[in-house]
């Protein structure tokens, strides 16, 4: 491998990072611009053949006057650049072997706000310009052979989100793959006076009318016209590699996620307190038992969707989503906690009100509307999955039969629409309502089928799950960004099929769905989050286009990962995301509320945290957080993350006689794991290296039953 190094090259500088390099040369004006190359089978090949500047625009021609090599490699390299036009600025290009990107950090210092121009484009842009193509070649050849993954994700109706700020582009002309990551959390100039970040910009390929094309961050519209006075930063990273042929979308996505994994950092945010979720859940249960959190509608007692606010009218309906969300984890807690058992019994009595005998489905609202429209993810997740869990945990045969009847009705819809599920459909006729589509709901449907398979072994449910997953994994990933947990449950279903059939292709399919889900995660801090004292990393965009992380979807997105890692291998990336949620999800309880706020503030949303209210339908995830991280086992050192891997496989026995755990050290220091398990037993301590994850198995006494394995 060429390694990492920087060296003077004539009157410029050559920066090499593995298989890619940037070559800076002086132009006729004496200023430095760069082109790029990648290492191929026969030597270095040109990729970016147009002289590039760090930032572009009529007011942002940032070509350097001077440079200095600060670190020449091989363990780290850094080159400093400086310019005086059109205002003072500095840049640093750096790289380490720890991640494959070349990182660019530019600090500009305009003395006065800059009036942003719209010609030749809506400045400022950070684009790596690759070359020129004529229109004929573009339309007749290259456009058919490109593989592109743009950011951010978009809903089926085209609404842009604000999630993973990274893109992949296969450059057919140069036989090179290029990835671009925008470190949006460091670019504080985004805002209503300039660009509202992902409401206005996207990351991916761009082509100008003159045939110039490139990949990077570029604006499609703008919210304002004033770039603030300095100092301000542009921060992004670029990766390039020679590839003779176009990759599949699945290969491109895997490359992008693998490259981004190190960007989450070696150390999580520091703890200001022990994130003990068991204590939080106890307070939440007390809040749910408060009379104000329960209403009676036509004789049915249940929770409204949101906690009541002073001066607001009492809701006139209750939702299945809220009852099922709270009841599913309480069905486990109820085995060991009398208060949880009383509340679970109360909520279970409400479920009959949501059954619709005539169409054979569960509706979401009581009282039932005359013309009921079903949201496909609502009914699949709550009626076909959570009610199946509840029926099994409570040994409720009647509820179990109704879930099977509802699943049979869902199979009719699946065959009618050939697994291209509508977002909304009529409960009675199963005809689509509106224009939205939800291909990713196949993940929920496949997992529901596998839950039904042991109860109806001649129903062909495992085969049906396979059909649903195939439709999902062969769909373009741009059709999969609806609710992120749909993808997680699809991955879990693939792992179950892999376990049943022993086919590595199912595990590969599951990894693809997890990669698609990780596009919807927050990998970067948000300026508003930092101002508000919270961090959104590790969370998930609630739904493509909603522009904020929600507590319910955050937790539901990581919950199926337990079953995935139980059946496959531990993933440091997934565990790091889970640890970030273990720490950062406390932001939804600002002010000490025991019922989580639905939303925290983000730059694009433009609304204060908690503006959507406190979600009772997300309190079930409080109980899941406790079950995952500290009800059955926890570390004396709160910096270590302990995850219970059998959370979705313990409906028949809780607490389980054997604990399967993942123990992860997210810090950059070695740490000793001293685990305390349910009942007060303590496991033998062991050491974890920085970033190390171990799978351990404990019996009821806390003894290690099998040796830890990486």
C-alpha positions, -999 to +999 in steps of 0.1 A: +000+000+000+014+035-009+010+047+027+005+082+041+030+110+033+033+146+021+061+160+000+071+191-019+063+186-056+079+213-078+064+246-066+034+227-051+028+198-028+017+161-032-005+146-005-008+108-005-032+089+017-033+052+008-046+047-027-055+083-033-036+115-035-041+152-041-016+171-063-014+209-057+000+230-085+003+268-090-017+283-118-008+313-139-020+336-111+005+319-087-022+304-066-024+267-056-052+244-069-054+207-068-063+177-089-066+141-077-053+106-086-059+070-075-037+040-076-047+015-103-032-018-115-006-001-137+001+031-116-015+063-107-046+074-126-062+108-128-096+113-113-103+150-107-088+165-138-101+200-133-080+223-110-100+225-077-103+250-049-114+241-014-146+261-016-163+275-047-186+303-056-183+339-070-174+350-035-155+319-025-126+312-049-104+298-022-072+290-040-041+290-017-011+314-018+011+294+006+015+259+021+035+242+048+039+205+056+031+201+093+032+163+095+046+142+066+034+107+077+033+078+079+012+077+111-004+110+103-001+137+077-012+173+077-006+202+053-015+238+061-026+262+034-033+299+035-049+325+013-057+362+013-084+364-014-112+372-013-107+375+025-082+359+049-086+321+052-067+290+062-071+253+054-057+220+067-057+188+048-050+158+070-053+120+071-044+090+093-044+053+087-073+051+112-098+061+086-095+062+048-107+097+042-087+128+034-101+155+057-104+192+048-110+219+073-112+255+060-115+285+083-126+318+066-126+352+082-146+378+062-146+411+080-181+418+070-211+395+061-208+383+025-238+389+002-243+355-014-246+354-051-267+331-073-245+330-104-230+308-116-246+288-088-261+293-053-228+298-034-210+285-014-203+250-026-178+223-016-175+202-047-147+180-060-149+188-097-139+156-116-139+166-153-160+175-184-183+153-204-203+161-235-240+157-234-240+128-259-216+107-239-235+115-207-269+105-219-258+075-241-232+059-219-222+073-185-257+080-170-266+043-175-235+030-157-233+053-127-239+041-092-250+070-069-261+073-033-271+109-024-277+125+009-299+131+026-325+104+025-359+113+011-394+101+019-415+083-008-431+117-014-397+134-020-393+153+013-356+156+022-344+146+056-313+156+076-295+123+084-262+108+073-244+136+054-224+114+030-226+104-006-211+078-030-205+083-067-190+060-093-172+080-120-176+059-151-153+082-172-123+078-148-132+043-134-131+056-099-154+055-069-157+087-049-172+093-014-178+126+002-187+133+038-198+168+050-190+174+087-221+195+090-219+198+128-188+220+125-202+243+098-220+268+120-228+291+091-257+270+081-289+288+091-319+308+080-297+336+067-277+314+044-287+277+037-309+258+061-286+228+055-305+198+042-336+218+034-315+237+009-285+215+000-277+180-009-246+159-011-239+139-042-231+143-079-237+176-097-234+185-133-232+220-148-247+229-183-212+232-197-205+195-190-184+200-159-193+174-133-183+166-097-194+154-063-199+172-031-221+196-011-241+220-032-272+241-028-304+236-047-322+266-031-315+290-003-331+304+028-312+337+029-285+358+012-260+366+039-229+346+049-219+356+084-186+374+092-158+351+103-144+330+116-165+304+099-156+268+090-161+245+061-154+208+070-156+178+048-138+146+038-131+129+005-122+093-004-114+080-039-104+045-052-099+029-086-126+005-097-127-010-132-165-016-133-196-001-118-205-015-084-240-026-074-260-003-052-255-028-024-217-027-028-216+010-030-237+014+002-215-011+021-184+009+010-199+042+022-210+029+056-177+011+062-158+043+054-180+064+077-178+040+107-146+056+121-161+090+119-182+084+150-150+089+170-131+069+196-147+084+226-184+090+233-197+122+249-186+124+286-211+113+312-224+139+336-243+112+354-248+075+354-274+067+326-293+043+347-325+036+327-340+013+353-345+044+376-360+064+347-384+036+339-396+035+375-405+072+374-422+067+340-444+039+353-455+061+382-464+088+357-484+065+336-505+054+366-514+090+373-551+096+365-543+124+341-524+100+319-554+076+315-587+084+299-619+065+294-636+065+260-669+046+256-660+025+286-625+016+274-596+028+296-563+036+279-536+061+274-539+091+250-511+095+225-497+125+243-495+136+280-522+161+287-513+197+289-528+223+312-558+240+295-562+215+267-593+194+262-594+157+271-587+136+239-617+118+226-599+088+212-572+063+222-548+046+198-537+010+196-501+022+189-500+037+224-514+007+242-493-018+224-461+003+227-464+005+265-478-030+271-452-050+251-421-044+274-444-043+304-454-078+296-418-087+306-415-063+335-448-076+349-431-110+356-410-094+383-428-062+393-463-060+408-468-024+397-460-032+361-483-063+363-513-041+374-507-016+347-502-043+320-535-060+330-553-026+327-539-020+292-545-055+280-582-051+287-583-023+261-571-044+232-604-059+223-617-025+213-594-023+184-604-056+167-626-052+136-643-086+131-657-078+097-625-070+077-605-091+102-580-064+111-569-044+141-576-007+137-555+020+153-582+042+168-610+037+192-638+046+186-635+032+150-641+057+122-668+049+097-643+048+068-611+035+084-578+042+067-548+022+079-512+034+080-493+003+069-464+006+094-488+013+123-508-019+118-478-041+108-456-030+138-483-028+164-510-053+155-488-080+139-456-077+159-463-061+193-496-078+198-479-111+189-453-105+216-480-096+241-501-127+233-471-149+238-459-133+270-494-132+285-503-166+271-535-150+256-547-176+230-576-153+218-553-124+211-529-148+194-556-161+170-567-126+161-531-116+153-529-147+129-562-136+113-548-100+109-516-115+094-536-135+069-554-104+059-520-087+055-509-115+032-538-109+010-527-073+007-491-084+000-501-106-028-526-080-042-499-053-044-469-077-051-452-065-019-452-029-031-471-018-001-491+015+000-484+039+028-521+042+035-549+018+025-586+013+031-592-012+060-622-028+043-612-029+006-574-028+009-573-003-019-545+023-016-554+057-003-532+086-015-499+083-035-474+073-009-455+039-008-438+020+019-416-007+005-396-010+037-427-022+056-418-056+042-393-057+070-420-056+096-442-079+076-414-105+072-406-105+109-443-108+118-445-138+095-416-155+113-433-148+146-464-167+133-445-196+118-442-217+150-479-211+159-491-221+124-464-245+110-484-253+079-492-218+070-461-212+048-451-182+068-414-187+065-416-188+028-438-157+028-412-139+049-386-148+023-407-134-005-413-101+014-375-097+021-365-104-015-389-077-027-373-054-001-336-061-007-340-058-045-357-024-043-336+007-049-324+020-015-341+054-022-374+036-018-365+022+016-362+053+037-395+055+056-394+044+093-359+033+102-370+004+124-387-012+094-352-019+080-339-031+114-367-057+117-361-067+081-325-074+090-336-094+121-359-115+099-330-122+075-309-134+104-337-157+115-340-171+080-302-175+078-303-195+111-331-217+097-317-223+063-280-219+068-278-196+037-251-169+039-271-149+014-297-141+040-270-127+064-256-106+035-292-093+028-296-084+064-263-064+064-276-045+034-308-036+052-288-025+083-266-003+060-297+012+045-310+019+080-277+035+091-282+061+064-311+074+085-289+077+116-274+109+130-237+106+127-229+143+133-237+167+160-262+195+153-254+231+161-287+235+178-281+204+198-248+217+211-264+250+220-292+231+238-267+209+257-276+177+241-262+154+214-282+136+187-255+112+175-267+076+175-303+086+171-324+082+140-345+105+119-380+095+130-391+092+094-375+104+062-383+141+058-393+148+094-360+164+102-356+154+139-348+123+160-377+109+180-374+089+212-397+061+201-381+056+167-346+059+182-351+029+205-372+008+181-344+012+156-318-004+178-341-030+195-339-055+167-301-052+166-301-074+198-316-103+179-293-097+149-261-097+170-274-127+190-276-147+157-246-133+138-216-114+152-211-085+174-208-052+155-187-025+171-205+000+149-239-010+160-228-012+196-213+023+194-246+036+181-264+018+209-240+033+235-246+068+221-283+063+225-278+050+260-262+083+268-279+108+245-315+097+248-317+114+282-321+146+262-357+137+257-363+140+294-352+176+298-365+193+329-370+159+347-401+149+329-408+111+333-426+110+299-402+117+270-406+146+247-412+134+211-386+157+196-354+176+203-344+206+183-325+205+150-314+234+128-337+225+099-368+220+121-366+255+135-387+247+165-378+244+202-373+210+218-405+194+229-427+215+207-446+183+196-454+173+232-446+144+255-453+111+239-470+085+260-468+062+229-430+064+233-429+054+270-427+017+261-392+025+248-383+038+283-389+003+295-370-012+266-340+010+274-341-003+309-343-039+297-316-035+272-290-018+293-294-023+330-324-043+343-308-077+341-271-068+340-250-037+342-214-026+347-201-009+378-182+014+354-210+033+337-187+041+307-190+005+296-220-005+276-238-037+285-265-049+261-289-078+267-291-098+235-322-119+242-346-090+245-369-102+217-364-139+224-375-142+261-413-140+258-417-175+272-393-171+302-384-139+320-360-134+337-341-160+315-321-186+332-291-177+311-281-141+301-265-135+267-248-102+268-226-079+247-201-058+267-185-029+248-158-005+257-165+027+237-137+047+252-100+050+241-088+036+274-086-001+287-114-007+313-123-034+337-158-049+334-174-057+367-209-068+360-238-070+384-267-092+373-303-095+382-307-108+418-275-093+430-250-118+417-217-106+404-197-119+374-160-124+374-143-092+362-124-090+330-105-064+310-117-047+277-093-030+253-103+003+237-132-003+213-134-040+222-167-059+222-172-092+239-200-117+239-204-134+273-230-158+287-239-159+324-260-184+343-284-173+371-256-172+397-236-147+376-209-173+367-195-171+332-209-202+315-189-198+282-156-181+276-159-145+263-153-143+226-147-113+204 
